[in-house]
Amino acid sequence: MSTKLEFWKYEGLGNDFIVVERAGDDVLPSARVAALCDRHFGIGADGVLLVGAPRSGQSRASMVVLNADGTRPEMCGNGLRCVALHLLERDGSDGQSLIVDTDAGPRACEITRTGAASAEVVSDLGVGRLLEGFRVEVGSRALAFSRVSMGNPHAICFDHQLSSADIDALAPGVSARFPDGSNVEFAEQRDATTFGLVVWERGVGRTLACGTGAAAMAVAAVSEQRAAFDTALSVQLPGGPLTIWVSRERQVRVLGPARRVYAGWVDAV
């Protein structure tokens, strides 16, 4: 008889995850992650979040992110909010502040419950680091990409006006320019504080939302004087809006929702 794996399904703006608690440092095999995330033959998700013991005394827990293809990115902003809500529920609290250790470093969260299985979370995503940009020739056009690290890599193109099919065709090649790949964002500025954003995530593809992608875009926007520092920016993703603040030191805070969808058990092998 096969053993069972307990899981919890969460989503943040439609970016959905399978949360699994682990006692040690074990990481699920890539093939197992891909099977769990399969939307036809598995649970279905953009990735798996492994919640474990803290790595430092100040933290409540640790989070390891595994993309739908089994690869391990450094960080996930929407996933962080989901883990924060999961810890809130495990602690039986209506609201709290806590720190979660990630592969990109410790990240602080302030959680306020909004329903029986939902919360609003303000998360500190750290300092956005500007990297060297580049250009990509697409037909007769040259698209300019800014690059920002939020602990994980992002390439951001403003004022793209590309179709979903164009993004799906272009983004994998942009990501492949870098040895470890990159998330790729396509942004459209709508006014001084509002941006539309479509994100193609390495190891996943186009998703409904990406917290670090929205944060990276906001860092690029204020750095290029498209928007003001220390101002609430609304980033409209296909799954819904995030509110983002970027300080002059490029410290980023993000406000967004998280929701538990259901919980269950699945065969572990």
C-alpha positions, 0 to 999 in steps of 0.5 A: 500500500502506498503512503499518502502525502498531505497537501493544501491547495492555495492561490494568490490572484490565480497563481496557484500552489500545492503546499506540502509540509516537510520535516527535514530537507527532503525535496520532491523529485522533479518528476513527482512535482510535475505529476502533482502540478499536471492539471489533467492527471494531477492536482494542478498548480503552477508550483509546489511550496515546501514548508519546513523548519526555520533556518534562523532564530527570527523566522517562523518557517522556511519556504522552498519553491518548486516550479511546475517542471520541478526546477527550484527558483529562489523566490516566489512573491505570491507563494510567500503570501500563501505560505504566510496564510498557511502558517496563520491557519496552523497557528490558529491566529486571526492576524500576525507578523512573521518572517519566512526564510526563502532561498533569496533570504528572510522575508517579513509578512504582515497578515490580516485575515479577510475570511475563513480561508483568506487573508491580505498580506503585506510582504517585504520582498527585499531590495530590487537590484538593477542589472544591465538591460538588453534589446531584442529584435522582433521583426522590424522592431527592437524591444528594450528590456530592463533587468531587475533581480528580486532575489530571482531574475526578471527581464521587463519590457514596457509598452509592448502591446504584444498578443498572448501568442506573441509573448508565448513565442518570444519569452522562452528565447528571452529567458534562454539568454541567461544560463539559469533562465529569467522570468520575463515581464511585459508591461503597459503603463496606463497612468502615473500609478497604474500598470498592466502586466503579463508575466511569463515565468521560467519553469512554468510559462505564462501565469495569472500573476507573479509577485516578484515579477510585479515587484521587479516591474515596479523597481524598473518603473521608478528607476526609469522615472516612469513612476514615483518612489514611495508611492502606491502603484497598482499593478494589474495582472490577469488574475487581479491587482497588487499594490506595490511600494518602492522606497528610494533604496529600492526596498519593495513592499507588496500588498495582495491576497491569498486564499486556501482552496482545499486540502487533501491527501494524494499518493506519495509515490 
